[in-house]
Amino acid sequence: MAGSSTVLTDASLLSRMDRLFYRLETALTLVGGAVILALVFVAVANVLGRWLFNMPLRGYIDWVEQLMAVFAFFGIAYCQRLGGHIRMDLVIGALKGRRLWLAEFTSVLLMLAISIILAYGSYLHFLRAYTNGDSSIDIGLPTWPAKLVVPVMLTLLSLRLLLQLWGYARALRTGSDKPVAVPLIEDAATVAQREAESLEGLVKENDDDR
């Protein structure tokens, strides 16, 4: 299972595109987080309304069902950029140099193929819902906006995977140990050292404030 990772940057076109794309991914992830927070407040209001006044929020389940697509998919490309998705790296973790980048390139290429297939299939699903005018059972919310989220976010993920393929291909060509625009998985010792340095910095700031 992958641990913590870091993404390096430089002045190259690839790195500039990576950072620009990362801003979009970050903004979408924040939107997904805001939707989760909003749903928490709505859930509290629904429970209190049912308990205190016997008046639950009408269409609560419908809204939750539609907004699940937002917080489930808006952060998918962001997570891929940071190498946050769960994976088994027993074999890849033992590789170094060009063999590692070739293995990473191959796995990302497979992910890209799967993402494109899923994006196409989910787009057909959205198109069918839009054409037929599908709606939720309780208050009749149209379901196509939520279904459109899936192919759009999978397309965004595919673009992120293309950038990472570019990064791994560049590393294969140059033989670099530290390529840019791709998540570099850190071992447990490095992660522990970074956490210790972060903690030392926090303690130092607290001492300075005193």
PADOTI-618927 format. One record per residue (C-alpha): residue in three letters; x, y, z; residue number from 1. Coordinates in Angstrom, 1 decimal. Example, Ala and Ser with C-alpha at 12.3 -4.5 7.8 and 13.67 -1.06 7.14 Angstrom:
<rs>
+------+--------+--------+--------+------+
! roro !      u !      v !      w ! rolo !
+------+--------+--------+--------+------+
!  ALA !   12.3 !   -4.5 !    7.8 !    1 !
!  SER !   13.7 !   -1.1 !    7.1 !    2 !
+------+--------+--------+--------+------+
</rs>
This chain:
<rs>
+------+--------+--------+--------+------+
! roro !      u !      v !      w ! rolo !
+------+--------+--------+--------+------+
!  MET !    0.0 !    0.0 !    0.0 !    1 !
!  ALA !    1.4 !    3.4 !   -1.0 !    2 !
!  GLY !    2.5 !    5.7 !    1.7 !    3 !
!  SER !    3.0 !    9.5 !    1.7 !    4 !
!  SER !    4.2 !   11.1 !   -1.5 !    5 !
!  THR !    5.6 !   14.4 !   -2.9 !    6 !
!  VAL !    5.4 !   16.1 !   -6.2 !    7 !
!  LEU !    8.5 !   18.0 !   -7.4 !    8 !
!  THR !    8.4 !   21.1 !   -9.6 !    9 !
!  ASP !   10.7 !   23.0 !  -12.0 !   10 !
!  ALA !   10.5 !   25.6 !  -14.7 !   11 !
!  SER !    9.6 !   23.2 !  -17.5 !   12 !
!  LEU !    6.4 !   23.3 !  -19.5 !   13 !
!  LEU !    5.3 !   20.1 !  -18.0 !   14 !
!  SER !    5.7 !   21.4 !  -14.4 !   15 !
!  ARG !    3.9 !   24.7 !  -15.3 !   16 !
!  MET !    1.0 !   22.7 !  -16.7 !   17 !
!  ASP !    1.0 !   20.4 !  -13.7 !   18 !
!  ARG !    0.8 !   23.4 !  -11.3 !   19 !
!  LEU !   -1.9 !   25.1 !  -13.3 !   20 !
!  PHE !   -4.0 !   21.9 !  -13.4 !   21 !
!  TYR !   -3.4 !   21.4 !   -9.7 !   22 !
!  ARG !   -5.1 !   24.7 !   -9.0 !   23 !
!  LEU !   -8.3 !   23.5 !  -10.8 !   24 !
!  GLU !   -8.1 !   20.2 !   -9.0 !   25 !
!  THR !   -7.7 !   21.9 !   -5.6 !   26 !
!  ALA !  -10.7 !   24.2 !   -6.3 !   27 !
!  LEU !  -12.9 !   21.3 !   -7.2 !   28 !
!  THR !  -11.8 !   19.4 !   -4.1 !   29 !
!  LEU !  -12.7 !   22.4 !   -1.9 !   30 !
!  VAL !  -16.2 !   22.4 !   -3.6 !   31 !
!  GLY !  -16.6 !   18.8 !   -2.7 !   32 !
!  GLY !  -15.6 !   19.4 !    0.9 !   33 !
!  ALA !  -18.0 !   22.3 !    1.1 !   34 !
!  VAL !  -20.8 !   20.1 !   -0.2 !   35 !
!  ILE !  -20.0 !   17.5 !    2.6 !   36 !
!  LEU !  -20.1 !   20.3 !    5.2 !   37 !
!  ALA !  -23.4 !   21.6 !    3.8 !   38 !
!  LEU !  -24.9 !   18.1 !    3.9 !   39 !
!  VAL !  -23.9 !   17.8 !    7.6 !   40 !
!  PHE !  -25.9 !   20.9 !    8.4 !   41 !
!  VAL !  -28.8 !   19.7 !    6.3 !   42 !
!  ALA !  -28.7 !   16.3 !    8.1 !   43 !
!  VAL !  -28.7 !   18.1 !   11.5 !   44 !
!  ALA !  -31.7 !   20.3 !   10.4 !   45 !
!  ASN !  -33.5 !   17.2 !    9.2 !   46 !
!  VAL !  -33.0 !   15.3 !   12.5 !   47 !
!  LEU !  -33.9 !   18.3 !   14.6 !   48 !
!  GLY !  -37.0 !   19.1 !   12.5 !   49 !
!  ARG !  -38.2 !   15.5 !   12.8 !   50 !
!  TRP !  -37.5 !   15.3 !   16.5 !   51 !
!  LEU !  -38.7 !   18.7 !   17.6 !   52 !
!  PHE !  -41.5 !   19.5 !   15.2 !   53 !
!  ASN !  -42.2 !   16.2 !   13.5 !   54 !
!  MET !  -41.4 !   18.0 !   10.3 !   55 !
!  PRO !  -38.4 !   16.4 !    8.5 !   56 !
!  LEU !  -36.9 !   18.2 !    5.5 !   57 !
!  ARG !  -38.9 !   17.4 !    2.3 !   58 !
!  GLY !  -36.7 !   15.7 !   -0.3 !   59 !
!  TYR !  -33.7 !   15.2 !    2.1 !   60 !
!  ILE !  -32.9 !   11.8 !    0.6 !   61 !
!  ASP !  -33.2 !   13.0 !   -2.9 !   62 !
!  TRP !  -30.7 !   15.8 !   -2.3 !   63 !
!  VAL !  -28.3 !   13.5 !   -0.6 !   64 !
!  GLU !  -28.4 !   11.0 !   -3.5 !   65 !
!  GLN !  -27.7 !   13.7 !   -6.1 !   66 !
!  LEU !  -24.9 !   15.5 !   -4.2 !   67 !
!  MET !  -23.1 !   12.2 !   -3.4 !   68 !
!  ALA !  -21.7 !   12.3 !   -6.9 !   69 !
!  VAL !  -20.1 !   15.7 !   -6.2 !   70 !
!  PHE !  -18.1 !   14.8 !   -3.1 !   71 !
!  ALA !  -17.3 !   11.3 !   -4.4 !   72 !
!  PHE !  -15.8 !   12.5 !   -7.7 !   73 !
!  PHE !  -14.7 !   16.1 !   -7.4 !   74 !
!  GLY !  -11.5 !   15.1 !   -5.6 !   75 !
!  ILE !  -10.6 !   12.1 !   -7.7 !   76 !
!  ALA !   -8.0 !   13.9 !   -9.9 !   77 !
!  TYR !   -6.6 !   15.8 !   -6.9 !   78 !
!  CYS !   -6.0 !   12.5 !   -5.1 !   79 !
!  GLN !   -4.3 !   11.0 !   -8.2 !   80 !
!  ARG !   -2.0 !   14.0 !   -8.5 !   81 !
!  LEU !   -0.8 !   13.5 !   -4.9 !   82 !
!  GLY !   -0.5 !    9.7 !   -5.2 !   83 !
!  GLY !   -3.2 !    9.3 !   -2.5 !   84 !
!  HIS !   -5.2 !    6.5 !   -4.0 !   85 !
!  ILE !   -4.7 !    3.1 !   -2.3 !   86 !
!  ARG !   -2.4 !    0.7 !   -4.2 !   87 !
!  MET !   -0.3 !   -2.3 !   -3.7 !   88 !
!  ASP !    3.4 !   -1.4 !   -4.2 !   89 !
!  LEU !    5.2 !   -4.6 !   -3.0 !   90 !
!  VAL !    6.8 !   -5.0 !   -6.4 !   91 !
!  ILE !    7.0 !   -1.4 !   -7.6 !   92 !
!  GLY !    8.5 !   -0.3 !   -4.2 !   93 !
!  ALA !   11.5 !   -2.5 !   -4.9 !   94 !
!  LEU !   12.2 !   -1.1 !   -8.3 !   95 !
!  LYS !   14.6 !    1.8 !   -9.0 !   96 !
!  GLY !   15.5 !    4.0 !  -11.9 !   97 !
!  ARG !   14.1 !    3.4 !  -15.4 !   98 !
!  ARG !   12.5 !    0.1 !  -14.4 !   99 !
!  LEU !   10.4 !    1.9 !  -11.8 !  100 !
!  TRP !    9.4 !    4.6 !  -14.2 !  101 !
!  LEU !    8.5 !    2.0 !  -16.8 !  102 !
!  ALA !    6.3 !    0.2 !  -14.3 !  103 !
!  GLU !    4.6 !    3.4 !  -13.2 !  104 !
!  PHE !    4.1 !    4.4 !  -16.9 !  105 !
!  THR !    2.5 !    1.1 !  -17.6 !  106 !
!  SER !    0.1 !    1.2 !  -14.6 !  107 !
!  VAL !   -0.9 !    4.8 !  -15.4 !  108 !
!  LEU !   -1.5 !    3.9 !  -19.0 !  109 !
!  LEU !   -3.9 !    1.1 !  -17.9 !  110 !
!  MET !   -5.6 !    3.5 !  -15.5 !  111 !
!  LEU !   -6.0 !    5.9 !  -18.4 !  112 !
!  ALA !   -7.6 !    3.3 !  -20.6 !  113 !
!  ILE !  -10.0 !    2.3 !  -17.9 !  114 !
!  SER !  -10.9 !    5.9 !  -17.1 !  115 !
!  ILE !  -11.7 !    6.6 !  -20.8 !  116 !
!  ILE !  -13.9 !    3.6 !  -21.0 !  117 !
!  LEU !  -15.8 !    4.5 !  -17.8 !  118 !
!  ALA !  -16.1 !    8.2 !  -18.9 !  119 !
!  TYR !  -17.7 !    7.1 !  -22.2 !  120 !
!  GLY !  -20.1 !    4.6 !  -20.5 !  121 !
!  SER !  -21.1 !    7.2 !  -17.8 !  122 !
!  TYR !  -21.6 !    9.8 !  -20.5 !  123 !
!  LEU !  -24.1 !    7.5 !  -22.3 !  124 !
!  HIS !  -25.8 !    6.9 !  -18.9 !  125 !
!  PHE !  -26.1 !   10.7 !  -18.4 !  126 !
!  LEU !  -27.4 !   11.2 !  -22.0 !  127 !
!  ARG !  -30.0 !    8.6 !  -21.4 !  128 !
!  ALA !  -31.2 !   10.2 !  -18.2 !  129 !
!  TYR !  -31.2 !   13.7 !  -19.9 !  130 !
!  THR !  -33.1 !   12.4 !  -22.9 !  131 !
!  ASN !  -35.7 !   10.5 !  -20.8 !  132 !
!  GLY !  -36.1 !   13.2 !  -18.2 !  133 !
!  ASP !  -35.3 !   11.0 !  -15.3 !  134 !
!  SER !  -36.0 !   12.4 !  -11.9 !  135 !
!  SER !  -35.9 !   11.4 !   -8.2 !  136 !
!  ILE !  -38.8 !    9.7 !   -6.6 !  137 !
!  ASP !  -39.7 !   12.1 !   -3.8 !  138 !
!  ILE !  -39.6 !   15.6 !   -5.1 !  139 !
!  GLY !  -38.8 !   15.0 !   -8.7 !  140 !
!  LEU !  -35.2 !   16.4 !   -8.9 !  141 !
!  PRO !  -33.7 !   15.8 !  -12.4 !  142 !
!  THR !  -30.9 !   13.2 !  -12.1 !  143 !
!  TRP !  -28.9 !   14.2 !  -15.1 !  144 !
!  PRO !  -26.8 !   16.9 !  -13.4 !  145 !
!  ALA !  -25.4 !   14.3 !  -10.9 !  146 !
!  LYS !  -24.9 !   11.8 !  -13.7 !  147 !
!  LEU !  -23.0 !   14.4 !  -15.7 !  148 !
!  VAL !  -20.5 !   14.9 !  -12.9 !  149 !
!  VAL !  -19.2 !   11.4 !  -13.4 !  150 !
!  PRO !  -18.0 !   11.6 !  -17.0 !  151 !
!  VAL !  -16.7 !   15.2 !  -16.5 !  152 !
!  MET !  -14.6 !   14.2 !  -13.5 !  153 !
!  LEU !  -13.4 !   11.1 !  -15.2 !  154 !
!  THR !  -12.3 !   13.2 !  -18.1 !  155 !
!  LEU !  -10.5 !   15.5 !  -15.7 !  156 !
!  LEU !   -8.8 !   12.4 !  -14.2 !  157 !
!  SER !   -7.8 !   11.3 !  -17.7 !  158 !
!  LEU !   -6.1 !   14.6 !  -18.3 !  159 !
!  ARG !   -4.2 !   14.3 !  -15.1 !  160 !
!  LEU !   -3.1 !   10.8 !  -16.1 !  161 !
!  LEU !   -1.9 !   12.1 !  -19.4 !  162 !
!  LEU !    0.3 !   14.7 !  -17.6 !  163 !
!  GLN !    1.7 !   11.9 !  -15.4 !  164 !
!  LEU !    2.4 !    9.7 !  -18.5 !  165 !
!  TRP !    4.3 !   12.7 !  -19.9 !  166 !
!  GLY !    6.3 !   12.9 !  -16.6 !  167 !
!  TYR !    7.1 !    9.2 !  -16.5 !  168 !
!  ALA !    8.0 !    9.2 !  -20.2 !  169 !
!  ARG !   10.4 !   12.1 !  -19.6 !  170 !
!  ALA !   11.9 !   10.3 !  -16.7 !  171 !
!  LEU !   12.4 !    7.2 !  -18.8 !  172 !
!  ARG !   14.1 !    9.3 !  -21.5 !  173 !
!  THR !   16.4 !   11.3 !  -19.1 !  174 !
!  GLY !   16.9 !    8.6 !  -16.4 !  175 !
!  SER !   16.2 !   11.2 !  -13.7 !  176 !
!  ASP !   15.8 !    9.9 !  -10.2 !  177 !
!  LYS !   13.5 !   12.8 !   -9.3 !  178 !
!  PRO !   11.1 !   13.5 !  -12.1 !  179 !
!  VAL !    8.6 !   16.4 !  -11.9 !  180 !
!  ALA !    4.8 !   16.4 !  -12.1 !  181 !
!  VAL !    4.5 !   12.8 !  -10.7 !  182 !
!  PRO !    4.0 !   11.6 !   -7.2 !  183 !
!  LEU !    7.2 !   10.2 !   -5.7 !  184 !
!  ILE !    6.3 !    7.7 !   -3.0 !  185 !
!  GLU !    8.3 !    8.3 !    0.2 !  186 !
!  ASP !    9.4 !    5.4 !    2.5 !  187 !
!  ALA !    8.4 !    5.2 !    6.1 !  188 !
!  ALA !   11.7 !    6.7 !    7.4 !  189 !
!  THR !   11.3 !    9.8 !    5.2 !  190 !
!  VAL !    7.7 !   10.2 !    6.2 !  191 !
!  ALA !    8.7 !   10.0 !    9.9 !  192 !
!  GLN !   11.5 !   12.5 !    9.4 !  193 !
!  ARG !    9.2 !   15.0 !    7.7 !  194 !
!  GLU !    6.6 !   14.6 !   10.5 !  195 !
!  ALA !    9.3 !   15.1 !   13.1 !  196 !
!  GLU !   10.6 !   18.3 !   11.4 !  197 !
!  SER !    7.1 !   19.6 !   11.1 !  198 !
!  LEU !    6.5 !   19.0 !   14.8 !  199 !
!  GLU !    9.8 !   20.6 !   15.8 !  200 !
!  GLY !    8.8 !   23.7 !   13.7 !  201 !
!  LEU !    5.5 !   23.8 !   15.5 !  202 !
!  VAL !    7.1 !   23.6 !   18.9 !  203 !
!  LYS !    9.6 !   26.3 !   18.0 !  204 !
!  GLU !    6.8 !   28.6 !   16.8 !  205 !
!  ASN !    4.9 !   28.1 !   20.1 !  206 !
!  ASP !    8.0 !   28.9 !   22.1 !  207 !
!  ASP !    8.6 !   32.1 !   20.1 !  208 !
!  ASP !    5.0 !   33.2 !   20.7 !  209 !
!  ARG !    5.6 !   32.9 !   24.4 !  210 !
+------+--------+--------+--------+------+
</rs>
